[in-house]
Amino acid sequence: MLTTLDGRMVSEKIAAELSLEIKRLKIEPGLAIIQVGDLATSSLYIKRKIAFANKIGVRVDHLRFSEDSYQDELLSEIDKLNHNNDVGGIIVQLPLPNKLDKSKIVEEIAPEKDVDGLRVGSIFTPATARGILSLLDHYQIKISGKRVVVVGRSTLVGKPIARALLSRGATVTICHRQTQNLADETRRADILVVAAGSPHLIKENYVKPGQVVIDVGLSSTGEGKLLGDVDQVSVREIVSAISPVPGGVGPMTVVSLFLNLLDAYKSK
């Protein structure tokens, strides 16, 4: 029987717990979101974060910069936020315009306020990676000792996920564009995590019976339909569990950002 790894349901449960803890601690955490340009997908993600923040009692400062802003403007703003005691967390909505040095901008965020976990050696687990761990834990899917294959090696998603699963005792293989015989590699996995940004890359011949599949991909068709990296229709009759798109990893990423924010406040 197939188990749908329902990120919306799990995130709602965690949201209720977060809201209660924020009330109990009698704090109003502040989150600063920096957006450069007006990319539609970025605006959508920020809208979701603000809606979630309002639900649990977190104040959000949404700071908008035009696409032609200079890097020094952003660095100066981040420095101000680093020294603002009313701001517990800072995130820079990615992607940034190509002319900006993403690494330099992210590294400017104070380590204790990097709630997206994007700095090198961050003290926080990146939100997507933490969300995947929480989703697996909720459904009591064992990680330790399992063979995991991560498809995608981006510094924002693939590599942090691999590190997080490795830290939980999994044996992890990272696959990418240059991997030969990808289907042979993915079929070996007990847990398959796909974060390649390639719609419907994974089809029925890439999976095996009993496998757990985490679909991190999110692409939009011309008609506005959202697609994951997994052809879910073709694999659902084979695997034992799968995260849907939308409604799987996405909501867990958002809730994990706010879990990191609360951890930042509690560590003060």
C-alpha positions as CSV (number, residue, x, y, z in Angstrom):
1,M,0.0,0.0,0.0
2,L,1.4,3.4,-1.0
3,T,2.0,6.0,1.7
4,T,1.7,9.6,0.6
5,L,4.2,11.7,2.6
6,D,1.8,14.6,3.2
7,G,4.0,17.7,3.9
8,R,1.0,20.0,4.3
9,M,-0.5,17.9,7.1
10,V,2.8,17.5,8.9
11,S,3.6,21.2,8.5
12,E,0.2,22.2,10.0
13,K,0.9,20.0,13.0
14,I,4.3,21.6,13.5
15,A,2.8,25.1,13.0
16,A,0.3,24.5,15.8
17,E,3.2,23.5,18.1
18,L,5.3,26.5,17.0
19,S,2.4,28.9,17.7
20,L,1.9,27.5,21.2
21,E,5.6,27.7,22.0
22,I,5.8,31.3,20.8
23,K,2.9,32.2,23.0
24,R,4.3,30.3,26.0
25,L,7.7,32.0,25.6
26,K,6.0,35.4,25.2
27,I,8.2,36.5,22.4
28,E,7.5,38.0,18.9
29,P,10.3,36.7,16.7
30,G,11.3,38.9,13.8
31,L,12.3,37.7,10.4
32,A,13.8,39.9,7.7
33,I,13.3,38.8,4.1
34,I,15.4,40.5,1.4
35,Q,14.1,40.3,-2.1
36,V,16.0,41.7,-5.1
37,G,13.9,42.1,-8.3
38,D,10.4,40.9,-8.7
39,L,10.7,37.3,-10.0
40,A,7.2,35.8,-9.9
41,T,8.3,32.5,-8.2
42,S,10.3,34.4,-5.5
43,S,7.3,36.6,-4.8
44,L,5.1,33.5,-4.5
45,Y,7.6,31.8,-2.0
46,I,7.8,35.0,0.1
47,K,4.0,35.3,0.1
48,R,3.8,31.8,1.5
49,K,6.4,32.5,4.2
50,I,4.6,35.7,5.3
51,A,1.3,33.9,5.5
52,F,2.8,31.1,7.6
53,A,4.5,33.7,9.8
54,N,1.2,35.5,10.4
55,K,-0.4,32.2,11.4
56,I,2.2,31.4,14.2
57,G,2.9,34.9,15.5
58,V,6.1,35.9,13.7
59,R,6.7,39.5,12.5
60,V,8.2,39.7,9.0
61,D,10.0,42.7,7.5
62,H,9.9,42.3,3.7
63,L,12.7,44.4,2.3
64,R,12.5,44.9,-1.5
65,F,15.4,46.0,-3.7
66,S,15.2,46.8,-7.4
67,E,17.0,44.4,-9.8
68,D,19.6,47.0,-10.6
69,S,20.6,47.5,-7.0
70,Y,24.3,47.6,-6.2
71,Q,25.8,44.8,-4.1
72,D,27.1,47.3,-1.5
73,E,23.5,48.4,-0.8
74,L,22.6,44.8,0.1
75,L,25.7,44.3,2.2
76,S,25.0,47.6,4.1
77,E,21.4,46.5,4.8
78,I,22.4,43.1,6.0
79,D,24.9,44.7,8.3
80,K,22.2,46.9,9.8
81,L,20.0,43.8,10.3
82,N,22.8,41.9,11.9
83,H,22.9,44.6,14.6
84,N,19.2,44.9,15.0
85,N,18.1,43.0,18.2
86,D,14.5,43.0,17.0
87,V,15.5,40.7,14.1
88,G,16.2,37.1,15.0
89,G,16.6,35.8,11.4
90,I,17.6,37.0,8.0
91,I,17.1,35.4,4.7
92,V,18.0,36.5,1.2
93,Q,15.4,35.1,-1.3
94,L,17.2,33.3,-4.1
95,P,18.0,33.4,-7.0
96,L,19.7,36.8,-7.2
97,P,20.5,38.7,-10.3
98,N,23.6,37.4,-12.0
99,K,25.6,40.5,-11.4
100,L,25.5,40.0,-7.7
101,D,27.9,37.7,-5.8
102,K,25.5,35.4,-4.0
103,S,28.1,33.8,-1.8
104,K,29.4,37.1,-0.6
105,I,25.9,38.3,0.2
106,V,24.9,35.2,2.1
107,E,28.2,35.1,4.0
108,E,27.5,38.6,5.2
109,I,24.6,37.4,7.3
110,A,25.5,36.8,11.0
111,P,25.9,33.1,11.7
112,E,23.3,33.3,14.5
113,K,20.8,34.9,12.2
114,D,21.3,32.6,9.1
115,V,18.0,30.7,9.6
116,D,18.1,29.5,6.0
117,G,21.3,27.7,6.8
118,L,23.0,28.8,3.6
119,R,26.3,30.1,5.0
120,V,29.4,27.8,4.7
121,G,29.4,25.8,7.9
122,S,26.1,27.2,9.1
123,I,25.0,26.4,12.6
124,F,21.5,25.7,11.3
125,T,20.4,22.8,9.1
126,P,19.3,24.2,5.8
127,A,15.5,24.5,5.7
128,T,14.8,22.0,2.9
129,A,17.1,19.4,4.4
130,R,15.6,19.8,7.9
131,G,12.1,19.6,6.3
132,I,12.9,16.3,4.6
133,L,14.3,14.8,7.9
134,S,11.2,15.9,9.7
135,L,8.9,14.4,7.1
136,L,10.7,11.0,7.2
137,D,10.7,11.1,11.0
138,H,6.9,11.8,11.1
139,Y,6.2,8.7,9.0
140,Q,8.7,6.7,11.1
141,I,10.9,5.9,8.1
142,K,14.3,4.7,9.3
143,I,17.3,6.6,7.9
144,S,20.2,5.0,9.8
145,G,21.8,2.2,7.9
146,K,19.8,2.8,4.8
147,R,21.2,3.3,1.3
148,V,20.2,6.8,0.0
149,V,20.7,8.2,-3.4
150,V,20.4,12.0,-3.9
151,V,20.0,13.1,-7.5
152,G,21.3,16.7,-7.7
153,R,24.4,18.3,-6.3
154,S,23.5,22.0,-5.9
155,T,25.0,23.8,-3.0
156,L,21.5,25.0,-2.0
157,V,19.6,21.7,-2.0
158,G,21.4,18.5,-3.1
159,K,24.6,18.7,-1.1
160,P,22.9,19.9,2.2
161,I,20.4,17.1,1.9
162,A,23.1,14.6,1.4
163,R,25.1,15.9,4.4
164,A,22.0,15.9,6.6
165,L,21.1,12.3,5.8
166,L,24.8,11.2,6.2
167,S,24.7,12.7,9.7
168,R,21.8,10.5,10.5
169,G,23.7,7.3,9.6
170,A,22.7,6.8,6.0
171,T,25.1,5.6,3.3
172,V,24.7,8.4,0.7
173,T,25.5,8.5,-3.0
174,I,25.1,11.8,-4.9
175,C,24.2,11.6,-8.6
176,H,24.3,14.4,-11.2
177,R,24.3,15.3,-14.9
178,Q,27.6,13.4,-15.5
179,T,26.4,10.2,-13.7
180,Q,26.4,7.3,-16.1
181,N,23.6,4.8,-16.0
182,L,21.5,6.9,-13.6
183,A,18.6,4.5,-13.5
184,D,21.0,1.7,-12.2
185,E,22.1,4.0,-9.4
186,T,18.6,5.2,-8.4
187,R,17.2,1.6,-8.3
188,R,19.8,0.7,-5.6
189,A,18.4,3.2,-3.1
190,D,16.2,2.4,-0.2
191,I,15.5,6.2,-0.1
192,L,15.6,8.2,-3.3
193,V,15.8,12.0,-3.0
194,V,15.4,13.9,-6.3
195,A,16.5,17.5,-6.4
196,A,17.6,17.9,-10.0
197,G,15.3,20.6,-11.3
198,S,14.4,18.4,-14.2
199,P,10.6,17.7,-14.6
200,H,9.7,14.0,-14.7
201,L,13.3,12.9,-14.9
202,I,12.6,9.9,-12.7
203,K,10.2,7.3,-14.4
204,E,9.2,3.8,-13.5
205,N,12.5,2.2,-14.7
206,Y,14.4,4.4,-12.2
207,V,12.7,3.0,-9.0
208,K,12.3,-0.4,-7.3
209,P,9.5,-2.0,-5.2
210,G,9.4,-0.8,-1.6
211,Q,11.5,2.3,-2.2
212,V,10.8,5.7,-0.5
213,V,10.9,8.6,-2.9
214,I,11.3,12.3,-1.9
215,D,10.5,14.6,-4.8
216,V,12.1,18.0,-4.2
217,G,11.6,19.3,-7.7
218,L,9.2,22.1,-8.6
219,S,8.7,23.3,-12.1
220,S,5.8,25.2,-13.7
221,T,4.4,24.4,-17.1
222,G,3.1,27.0,-19.5
223,E,-0.4,26.3,-18.2
224,G,0.6,26.9,-14.6
225,K,0.7,23.3,-13.6
226,L,3.4,22.3,-11.1
227,L,5.5,19.3,-11.8
228,G,8.1,17.5,-9.7
229,D,11.3,15.7,-10.8
230,V,9.5,12.4,-10.5
231,D,6.8,11.1,-12.9
232,Q,4.6,10.3,-10.0
233,V,1.8,8.6,-12.0
234,S,4.3,6.0,-13.4
235,V,6.1,5.2,-10.1
236,R,3.2,5.2,-7.6
237,E,2.3,1.5,-8.4
238,I,5.9,0.5,-7.6
239,V,7.3,2.5,-4.6
240,S,6.1,2.2,-1.0
241,A,6.0,5.9,-0.2
242,I,6.3,9.2,-2.1
243,S,6.1,12.9,-1.3
244,P,3.6,14.7,-3.7
245,V,4.2,17.8,-5.7
246,P,2.9,20.2,-4.6
247,G,2.2,19.5,-1.0
248,G,5.2,17.5,0.0
249,V,8.7,19.0,0.6
250,G,7.6,22.6,-0.1
251,P,5.5,23.1,3.1
252,M,8.1,21.3,5.1
253,T,10.8,23.7,3.9
254,V,8.7,26.7,5.0
255,V,8.0,25.3,8.5
256,S,11.7,24.4,8.9
257,L,12.7,27.9,8.3
258,F,10.6,29.0,11.3
259,L,11.8,26.1,13.4
260,N,15.4,27.5,12.8
261,L,14.1,31.0,13.7
262,L,12.7,29.8,17.0
263,D,16.0,27.9,17.7
264,A,17.9,31.2,17.0
265,Y,15.7,33.0,19.6
266,K,16.0,30.3,22.2
267,S,19.8,30.2,21.9
268,K,20.1,33.9,22.8
